[in-house]
Amino acid sequence: MSGDPHPDPGNQPAQAESHGDTPSPAQTSDVTFTRAGALWVSLVLGFLVLIVLLIFITQNTESTEFAFLVWRWNLPLGVAILLSAVLGGLITALVSAARMFQLRRAAKRNLQVALQR
């Protein structure tokens, strides 16, 4: 029995530091990426976007006159905006596909030149 209020830290057994926020290896579960999981997430997101679009179209049913060059037609505003967005997406996809085709041809050409050396 020693009367020292501050015991020597060198005499005490070393305690392993444990962090409360790091889980032990038995507690961690590795969740891997799968194509089925990605498909499920994309389907759910697609349905959510579809629901939002349907709400948008049903709230914007006022018929509006549109004119392009010599053509004139009437469409509900929501449908017209949706059609313009779809056409814009298709144009973007076509331009992107043309660019990918161009880059693929250039890559094949560069590969053939590199193999001939």
SESEKE-965062 format. One record per residue: z negated, y, x of N, C-alpha, C in turn; residue number from 1. Coordinates in pm, 1 decimal. Example, Ala and Ser with C-alpha at 12.3 -4.5 7.8 and 13.67 -1.06 7.14 Angstrom:
BEGIN
n_z -780.0&n_y -569.0&n_x 1319.0&ca_z -780.0&ca_y -450.0&ca_x 1230.0&c_z -780.0&c_y -330.0&c_x 1320.0&num 1
n_z -708.0&n_y -225.0&n_x 1285.0&ca_z -714.0&ca_y -106.0&ca_x 1367.0&c_z -787.0&c_y 3.0&c_x 1290.0&num 2
END
This chain:
BEGIN
n_z 0.0&n_y -114.8&n_x 82.7&ca_z 0.0&ca_y 0.0&ca_x 0.0&c_z 0.0&c_y 122.1&c_x 88.0&num 1
n_z 106.6&n_y 198.0&n_x 79.3&ca_z 111.5&ca_y 319.9&ca_x 158.7&c_z 95.6&c_y 437.6&c_x 66.4&num 2
n_z 37.5&n_y 538.7&n_x 115.6&ca_z 12.0&ca_y 656.5&ca_x 34.9&c_z 124.5&c_y 757.1&c_x 43.8&num 3
n_z 237.9&n_y 719.1&n_x 103.4&ca_z 350.4&ca_y 810.2&ca_x 120.9&c_z 422.4&c_y 829.5&c_x -12.3&num 4
n_z 429.5&n_y 954.0&n_x -66.4&ca_z 498.1&ca_y 975.8&ca_x -193.3&c_z 650.3&c_y 963.9&c_x -180.7&num 5
n_z 702.6&n_y 973.9&n_x -60.0&ca_z 847.6&ca_y 964.3&ca_x -36.6&c_z 873.8&c_y 842.1&c_x 49.9&num 6
n_z 902.2&n_y 729.2&n_x -11.2&ca_z 926.3&ca_y 611.0&ca_x 70.4&c_z 1055.5&c_y 626.2&c_x 149.7&num 7
n_z 1063.7&n_y 554.0&n_x 259.0&ca_z 1179.1&ca_y 557.5&ca_x 347.9&c_z 1297.9&c_y 491.4&c_x 277.7&num 8
n_z 1410.4&n_y 561.7&n_x 260.8&ca_z 1524.5&ca_y 502.8&ca_x 191.9&c_z 1584.3&c_y 385.7&c_x 268.7&num 9
n_z 1560.8&n_y 375.0&n_x 397.2&ca_z 1614.4&ca_y 265.0&ca_x 475.6&c_z 1547.2&c_y 133.4&c_x 442.6&num 10
n_z 1426.3&n_y 134.4&n_x 388.4&ca_z 1354.6&ca_y 12.2&ca_x 356.3&c_z 1392.5&c_y -44.1&c_x 219.6&num 11
n_z 1460.0&n_y 33.8&n_x 137.4&ca_z 1495.9&ca_y -13.5&ca_x 4.1&c_z 1629.8&c_y -87.3&c_x 9.3&num 12
n_z 1645.3&n_y -191.3&n_x -73.8&ca_z 1773.2&ca_y -263.5&ca_x -73.1&c_z 1885.4&c_y -174.0&c_x -125.1&num 13
n_z 2001.3&n_y -192.7&n_x -67.2&ca_z 2117.7&ca_y -112.5&ca_x -107.6&c_z 2164.4&c_y -156.3&c_x -245.4&num 14
n_z 2189.4&n_y -58.6&n_x -331.0&ca_z 2237.8&ca_y -88.4&ca_x -465.1&c_z 2385.8&c_y -52.3&c_x -472.1&num 15
n_z 2460.4&n_y -140.1&n_x -532.8&ca_z 2603.7&ca_y -113.9&ca_x -547.4&c_z 2623.3&c_y -2.7&c_x -648.5&num 16
n_z 2711.4&n_y 89.8&n_x -613.5&ca_z 2739.6&ca_y 198.8&ca_x -706.1&c_z 2823.1&c_y 144.7&c_x -821.2&num 17
n_z 2781.0&n_y 178.3&n_x -938.4&ca_z 2859.9&ca_y 137.1&ca_x -1054.8&c_z 2894.3&c_y 261.2&c_x -1134.3&num 18
n_z 3018.9&n_y 271.7&n_x -1166.3&ca_z 3066.7&ca_y 383.3&ca_x -1247.3&c_z 3078.2&c_y 334.3&c_x -1390.2&num 19
n_z 3024.7&n_y 408.4&n_x -1481.9&ca_z 3026.3&ca_y 367.3&ca_x -1621.2&c_z 3164.0&c_y 374.5&c_x -1684.1&num 20
n_z 3256.8&n_y 452.8&n_x -1623.5&ca_z 3386.8&ca_y 469.3&ca_x -1687.1&c_z 3491.4&c_y 370.0&c_x -1637.7&num 21
n_z 3463.9&n_y 294.8&n_x -1532.2&ca_z 3561.4&ca_y 197.6&ca_x -1485.0&c_z 3525.9&c_y 60.5&c_x -1539.3&num 22
n_z 3617.4&n_y -1.3&n_x -1611.3&ca_z 3588.4&ca_y -133.0&ca_x -1667.6&c_z 3596.3&c_y -240.8&c_x -1560.9&num 23
n_z 3524.6&n_y -345.3&n_x -1580.4&ca_z 3529.8&ca_y -457.3&ca_x -1487.6&c_z 3661.0&c_y -531.2&c_x -1509.2&num 24
n_z 3702.8&n_y -613.0&n_x -1411.6&ca_z 3829.4&ca_y -685.0&ca_x -1427.2&c_z 3833.0&c_y -773.8&c_x -1551.1&num 25
n_z 3718.7&n_y -821.8&n_x -1595.6&ca_z 3716.6&ca_y -906.6&ca_x -1714.6&c_z 3742.9&c_y -825.0&c_x -1841.0&num 26
n_z 3715.8&n_y -693.5&n_x -1836.4&ca_z 3732.4&ca_y -609.6&ca_x -1954.7&c_z 3873.6&c_y -554.2&c_x -1969.0&num 27
n_z 3949.8&n_y -545.3&n_x -1861.2&ca_z 4083.7&ca_y -487.2&ca_x -1869.2&c_z 4180.6&c_y -588.6&c_x -1927.1&num 28
n_z 4269.4&n_y -539.9&n_x -2009.4&ca_z 4375.0&ca_y -625.7&ca_x -2063.0&c_z 4507.7&c_y -557.7&c_x -2033.8&num 29
n_z 4593.1&n_y -628.6&n_x -1965.7&ca_z 4723.0&ca_y -573.0&ca_x -1931.0&c_z 4817.3&c_y -588.7&c_x -2049.0&num 30
n_z 4863.7&n_y -476.7&n_x -2101.0&ca_z 4960.8&ca_y -477.0&ca_x -2209.3&c_z 5096.0&c_y -452.1&c_x -2145.4&num 31
n_z 5184.8&n_y -546.5&n_x -2160.7&ca_z 5315.2&ca_y -533.7&ca_x -2097.5&c_z 5416.3&c_y -477.9&c_x -2195.9&num 32
n_z 5518.0&n_y -416.2&n_x -2142.2&ca_z 5626.5&ca_y -359.3&ca_x -2221.9&c_z 5721.6&c_y -471.5&c_x -2260.9&num 33
n_z 5754.3&n_y -479.4&n_x -2386.6&ca_z 5851.1&ca_y -578.8&ca_x -2433.0&c_z 5959.4&c_y -509.5&c_x -2514.4&num 34
n_z 6073.9&n_y -572.3&n_x -2520.1&ca_z 6183.2&ca_y -516.1&ca_x -2599.3&c_z 6150.2&c_y -518.4&c_x -2747.4&num 35
n_z 6079.6&n_y -622.1&n_x -2789.5&ca_z 6041.5&ca_y -630.3&ca_x -2930.9&c_z 5947.1&c_y -516.4&c_x -2967.8&num 36
n_z 5855.4&n_y -483.6&n_x -2877.9&ca_z 5764.6&ca_y -371.2&ca_x -2902.6&c_z 5839.1&c_y -239.0&c_x -2908.3&num 37
n_z 5934.6&n_y -221.5&n_x -2817.7&ca_z 6014.3&ca_y -98.8&ca_x -2818.3&c_z 6099.0&c_y -89.7&c_x -2944.5&num 38
n_z 6152.2&n_y -203.4&n_x -2988.7&ca_z 6230.3&ca_y -205.1&ca_x -3112.2&c_z 6143.6&c_y -167.8&c_x -3231.4&num 39
n_z 6023.5&n_y -220.6&n_x -3234.9&ca_z 5931.2&ca_y -191.1&ca_x -3345.1&c_z 5897.6&c_y -42.0&c_x -3348.3&num 40
n_z 5867.6&n_y 15.3&n_x -3232.9&ca_z 5834.1&ca_y 157.8&ca_x -3226.3&c_z 5953.7&c_y 241.9&c_x -3268.7&num 41
n_z 6073.1&n_y 205.8&n_x -3222.7&ca_z 6190.9&ca_y 284.6&ca_x -3259.7&c_z 6221.8&c_y 272.1&c_x -3409.0&num 42
n_z 6198.7&n_y 155.1&n_x -3467.6&ca_z 6219.3&ca_y 140.3&ca_x -3612.1&c_z 6121.8&c_y 226.5&c_x -3691.4&num 43
n_z 5996.5&n_y 227.8&n_x -3651.1&ca_z 5896.6&ca_y 309.0&ca_x -3721.5&c_z 5931.1&c_y 456.9&c_x -3709.4&num 44
n_z 5967.1&n_y 501.4&n_x -3588.4&ca_z 6004.9&ca_y 641.8&ca_x -3570.0&c_z 6130.5&c_y 676.0&c_x -3650.1&num 45
n_z 6226.4&n_y 584.5&n_x -3653.9&ca_z 6347.4&ca_y 607.3&ca_x -3732.5&c_z 6318.0&c_y 622.0&c_x -3880.8&num 46
n_z 6228.0&n_y 538.6&n_x -3932.8&ca_z 6191.1&ca_y 550.3&ca_x -4074.0&c_z 6116.5&c_y 680.4&c_x -4102.1&num 47
n_z 6033.3&n_y 724.2&n_x -4008.2&ca_z 5964.0&ca_y 852.1&ca_x -4027.1&c_z 6063.3&c_y 968.0&c_x -4030.6&num 48
n_z 6161.4&n_y 965.6&n_x -3941.3&ca_z 6264.5&ca_y 1069.8&ca_x -3940.9&c_z 6345.0&c_y 1064.0&c_x -4070.5&num 49
n_z 6376.4&n_y 944.5&n_x -4117.6&ca_z 6450.1&ca_y 929.5&ca_x -4242.6&c_z 6372.5&c_y 987.0&c_x -4360.5&num 50
n_z 6243.3&n_y 962.9&n_x -4364.7&ca_z 6160.2&ca_y 1017.4&ca_x -4472.8&c_z 6160.2&c_y 1169.7&c_x -4468.7&num 51
n_z 6147.1&n_y 1226.2&n_x -4348.3&ca_z 6148.5&ca_y 1372.3&ca_x -4335.0&c_z 6283.9&c_y 1427.9&c_x -4379.2&num 52
n_z 6392.8&n_y 1361.4&n_x -4341.6&ca_z 6525.8&ca_y 1407.5&ca_x -4382.8&c_z 6544.2&c_y 1399.4&c_x -4534.0&num 53
n_z 6497.0&n_y 1292.5&n_x -4594.4&ca_z 6508.3&ca_y 1281.0&ca_x -4740.0&c_z 6429.4&c_y 1390.3&c_x -4810.9&num 54
n_z 6311.0&n_y 1421.0&n_x -4761.3&ca_z 6232.0&ca_y 1530.2&ca_x -4819.4&c_z 6306.3&c_y 1662.4&c_x -4804.0&num 55
n_z 6364.6&n_y 1684.3&n_x -4686.3&ca_z 6439.0&ca_y 1807.4&ca_x -4661.4&c_z 6557.4&c_y 1820.3&c_x -4757.0&num 56
n_z 6632.0&n_y 1712.4&n_x -4774.2&ca_z 6749.8&ca_y 1717.2&ca_x -4861.3&c_z 6710.3&c_y 1740.1&c_x -5006.4&num 57
n_z 6604.6&n_y 1672.2&n_x -5051.6&ca_z 6565.0&ca_y 1688.9&ca_x -5191.9&c_z 6507.6&c_y 1827.1&c_x -5220.2&num 58
n_z 6454.2&n_y 1894.1&n_x -5119.3&ca_z 6400.9&ca_y 2028.5&ca_x -5140.9&c_z 6508.3&c_y 2136.0&c_x -5129.5&num 59
n_z 6622.2&n_y 2103.9&n_x -5071.3&ca_z 6730.3&ca_y 2200.9&ca_x -5053.6&c_z 6854.0&c_y 2154.7&c_x -5130.0&num 60
n_z 6843.9&n_y 2153.5&n_x -5261.5&ca_z 6954.3&ca_y 2103.7&ca_x -5344.5&c_z 7041.2&c_y 2214.9&c_x -5401.8&num 61
n_z 7013.5&n_y 2337.2&n_x -5366.8&ca_z 7093.3&ca_y 2448.1&ca_x -5419.6&c_z 7235.4&c_y 2438.6&c_x -5366.2&num 62
n_z 7332.7&n_y 2440.6&n_x -5455.3&ca_z 7472.2&ca_y 2428.7&ca_x -5416.1&c_z 7518.5&c_y 2558.4&c_x -5350.3&num 63
n_z 7587.4&n_y 2543.2&n_x -5238.5&ca_z 7632.7&ca_y 2657.6&ca_x -5160.7&c_z 7781.5&c_y 2641.0&c_x -5132.3&num 64
n_z 7853.7&n_y 2752.0&n_x -5134.2&ca_z 7996.8&ca_y 2746.5&ca_x -5105.3&c_z 8018.7&c_y 2760.8&c_x -4955.5&num 65
n_z 8103.9&n_y 2674.7&n_x -4902.0&ca_z 8138.2&ca_y 2677.7&ca_x -4760.3&c_z 8287.4&c_y 2698.2&c_x -4747.1&num 66
n_z 8327.0&n_y 2771.7&n_x -4644.3&ca_z 8468.5&ca_y 2796.5&ca_x -4619.7&c_z 8497.3&c_y 2774.3&c_x -4472.4&num 67
n_z 8607.6&n_y 2704.2&n_x -4447.5&ca_z 8653.4&ca_y 2682.9&ca_x -4310.3&c_z 8804.8&c_y 2695.2&c_x -4310.5&num 68
n_z 8854.5&n_y 2796.9&n_x -4242.4&ca_z 8996.5&ca_y 2829.6&ca_x -4240.0&c_z 9046.3&c_y 2847.2&c_x -4384.0&num 69
n_z 9127.1&n_y 2755.6&n_x -4434.4&ca_z 9179.1&ca_y 2771.1&ca_x -4570.3&c_z 9106.7&c_y 2681.8&c_x -4670.2&num 70
n_z 9015.1&n_y 2598.9&n_x -4623.5&ca_z 8944.3&ca_y 2506.6&ca_x -4713.1&c_z 8816.6&c_y 2570.6&c_x -4764.4&num 71
n_z 8786.6&n_y 2542.2&n_x -4889.1&ca_z 8661.6&ca_y 2588.1&ca_x -4951.1&c_z 8602.5&c_y 2471.8&c_x -5029.2&num 72
n_z 8472.1&n_y 2453.5&n_x -5017.4&ca_z 8405.7&ca_y 2347.4&ca_x -5092.2&c_z 8260.8&c_y 2384.4&c_x -5117.2&num 73
n_z 8200.7&n_y 2318.1&n_x -5214.6&ca_z 8060.1&ca_y 2338.1&ca_x -5249.9&c_z 7981.5&c_y 2211.9&c_x -5216.0&num 74
n_z 7869.7&n_y 2232.7&n_x -5150.0&ca_z 7779.2&ca_y 2122.6&ca_x -5114.7&c_z 7636.2&c_y 2170.1&c_x -5130.7&num 75
n_z 7544.4&n_y 2078.7&n_x -5158.0&ca_z 7403.3&ca_y 2117.2&ca_x -5151.1&c_z 7368.3&c_y 2157.7&c_x -5007.6&num 76
n_z 7283.6&n_y 2256.6&n_x -4994.2&ca_z 7251.3&ca_y 2311.2&ca_x -4862.4&c_z 7194.2&c_y 2205.0&c_x -4768.9&num 77
n_z 7104.6&n_y 2121.1&n_x -4818.7&ca_z 7044.2&ca_y 2016.8&ca_x -4734.8&c_z 7147.0&c_y 1919.0&c_x -4682.3&num 78
n_z 7241.6&n_y 1880.8&n_x -4767.8&ca_z 7346.8&ca_y 1787.7&ca_x -4726.5&c_z 7437.0&c_y 1853.1&c_x -4622.8&num 79
n_z 7470.1&n_y 1979.6&n_x -4641.8&ca_z 7556.3&ca_y 2050.2&ca_x -4546.8&c_z 7490.8&c_y 2060.2&c_x -4409.3&num 80
n_z 7362.4&n_y 2092.0&n_x -4406.4&ca_z 7292.9&ca_y 2101.5&ca_x -4277.8&c_z 7283.6&c_y 1964.6&c_x -4212.1&num 81
n_z 7257.2&n_y 1861.2&n_x -4291.4&ca_z 7251.3&ca_y 1725.3&ca_x -4237.3&c_z 7386.9&c_y 1683.3&c_x -4181.3&num 82
n_z 7494.8&n_y 1711.3&n_x -4253.9&ca_z 7628.5&ca_y 1677.2&ca_x -4205.0&c_z 7662.3&c_y 1751.5&c_x -4076.1&num 83
n_z 7624.9&n_y 1877.5&n_x -4067.1&ca_z 7653.0&ca_y 1952.3&ca_x -3944.5&c_z 7573.6&c_y 1896.4&c_x -3826.6&num 84
n_z 7450.4&n_y 1852.7&n_x -3850.9&ca_z 7371.1&ca_y 1792.5&ca_x -3743.4&c_z 7431.0&c_y 1659.2&c_x -3699.3&num 85
n_z 7477.1&n_y 1579.2&n_x -3795.8&ca_z 7539.0&ca_y 1450.6&ca_x -3762.2&c_z 7668.4&c_y 1473.0&c_x -3684.4&num 86
n_z 7751.3&n_y 1567.5&n_x -3728.4&ca_z 7875.1&ca_y 1596.9&ca_x -3655.6&c_z 7847.1&c_y 1649.4&c_x -3515.0&num 87
n_z 7745.6&n_y 1732.0&n_x -3501.1&ca_z 7707.6&ca_y 1779.7&ca_x -3368.2&c_z 7662.0&c_y 1666.2&c_x -3278.0&num 88
n_z 7586.2&n_y 1572.0&n_x -3334.2&ca_z 7543.5&ca_y 1455.5&ca_x -3256.5&c_z 7660.2&c_y 1368.0&c_x -3215.3&num 89
n_z 7757.4&n_y 1350.3&n_x -3306.8&ca_z 7875.4&ca_y 1270.0&ca_x -3273.5&c_z 7959.2&c_y 1335.4&c_x -3164.1&num 90
n_z 7975.4&n_y 1465.8&n_x -3171.5&ca_z 8050.4&ca_y 1536.6&ca_x -3067.0&c_z 7979.8&c_y 1522.6&c_x -2932.5&num 91
n_z 7848.0&n_y 1536.7&n_x -2932.6&ca_z 7771.0&ca_y 1520.4&ca_x -2809.4&c_z 7785.7&c_y 1379.0&c_x -2754.5&num 92
n_z 7781.5&n_y 1278.2&n_x -2842.1&ca_z 7795.6&ca_y 1139.5&ca_x -2798.1&c_z 7934.0&c_y 1114.2&c_x -2739.3&num 93
n_z 8038.4&n_y 1171.3&n_x -2800.4&ca_z 8173.9&ca_y 1152.9&ca_x -2748.1&c_z 8190.6&c_y 1217.8&c_x -2611.2&num 94
n_z 8139.2&n_y 1338.3&n_x -2595.1&ca_z 8147.7&ca_y 1406.4&ca_x -2465.8&c_z 8068.1&c_y 1329.4&c_x -2360.8&num 95
n_z 7950.9&n_y 1279.7&n_x -2397.5&ca_z 7868.7&ca_y 1202.3&ca_x -2303.8&c_z 7937.2&c_y 1072.0&c_x -2265.1&num 96
n_z 8000.6&n_y 1005.6&n_x -2361.5&ca_z 8070.9&ca_y 880.6&ca_x -2331.7&c_z 8187.5&c_y 905.8&c_x -2236.8&num 97
n_z 8259.9&n_y 1014.6&n_x -2257.8&ca_z 8370.7&ca_y 1048.1&ca_x -2168.4&c_z 8319.6&c_y 1074.9&c_x -2027.3&num 98
n_z 8208.3&n_y 1144.4&n_x -2016.2&ca_z 8151.2&ca_y 1173.7&ca_x -1884.3&c_z 8102.3&c_y 1046.2&c_x -1815.5&num 99
n_z 8039.1&n_y 955.9&n_x -1892.3&ca_z 7993.6&ca_y 829.6&ca_x -1833.4&c_z 8112.1&c_y 745.9&c_x -1785.9&num 100
n_z 8219.9&n_y 744.1&n_x -1863.7&ca_z 8340.2&ca_y 672.0&ca_x -1823.3&c_z 8396.4&c_y 730.6&c_x -1694.3&num 101
n_z 8399.2&n_y 863.1&n_x -1685.6&ca_z 8449.8&ca_y 930.5&ca_x -1566.8&c_z 8363.8&c_y 897.6&c_x -1445.0&num 102
n_z 8232.4&n_y 900.4&n_x -1459.5&ca_z 8143.1&ca_y 869.2&ca_x -1347.8&c_z 8153.6&c_y 722.8&c_x -1306.6&num 103
n_z 8171.1&n_y 633.4&n_x -1403.3&ca_z 8184.9&ca_y 490.8&ca_x -1372.0&c_z 8312.7&c_y 465.8&c_x -1292.8&num 104
n_z 8422.8&n_y 531.4&n_x -1331.9&ca_z 8548.2&ca_y 516.9&ca_x -1256.6&c_z 8533.2&c_y 569.1&c_x -1114.9&num 105
n_z 8466.0&n_y 683.2&n_x -1099.1&ca_z 8446.6&ca_y 739.7&ca_x -965.4&c_z 8358.6&c_y 648.6&c_x -880.4&num 106
n_z 8256.2&n_y 588.0&n_x -940.0&ca_z 8168.3&ca_y 498.1&ca_x -865.0&c_z 8244.0&c_y 373.8&c_x -820.4&num 107
n_z 8329.6&n_y 317.8&n_x -907.3&ca_z 8409.4&ca_y 201.0&ca_x -868.8&c_z 8505.2&c_y 235.6&c_x -756.1&num 108
n_z 8566.5&n_y 352.8&n_x -765.9&ca_z 8659.4&ca_y 396.4&ca_x -662.2&c_z 8586.8&c_y 412.9&c_x -529.0&num 109
n_z 8468.5&n_y 474.1&n_x -531.3&ca_z 8391.3&ca_y 491.7&ca_x -408.4&c_z 8346.2&c_y 358.0&c_x -351.4&num 110
n_z 8312.8&n_y 262.6&n_x -436.6&ca_z 8272.4&ca_y 130.3&ca_x -390.1&c_z 8389.1&c_y 59.3&c_x -323.4&num 111
n_z 8508.7&n_y 69.2&n_x -381.3&ca_z 8625.7&ca_y 5.5&ca_x -321.6&c_z 8659.2&c_y 67.1&c_x -187.0&num 112
n_z 8646.6&n_y 198.6&n_x -175.5&ca_z 8672.3&ca_y 265.9&ca_x -48.2&c_z 8569.4&c_y 222.3&c_x 55.1&num 113
n_z 8443.9&n_y 209.2&n_x 15.8&ca_z 8338.7&ca_y 168.3&ca_x 108.9&c_z 8357.0&c_y 23.7&c_x 153.2&num 114
n_z 8405.7&n_y -62.1&n_x 65.5&ca_z 8425.8&ca_y -202.6&ca_x 101.4&c_z 8546.1&c_y -221.3&c_x 192.6&num 115
n_z 8644.0&n_y -130.9&n_x 188.1&ca_z 8762.9&ca_y -141.6&ca_x 272.2&c_z 8735.4&c_y -98.9&c_x 415.0&num 116
n_z 8629.7&n_y -28.2&n_x 438.6&ca_z 8598.9&ca_y 19.8&ca_x 574.4&c_z 8542.1&c_y -87.5&c_x 659.6&num 117
END
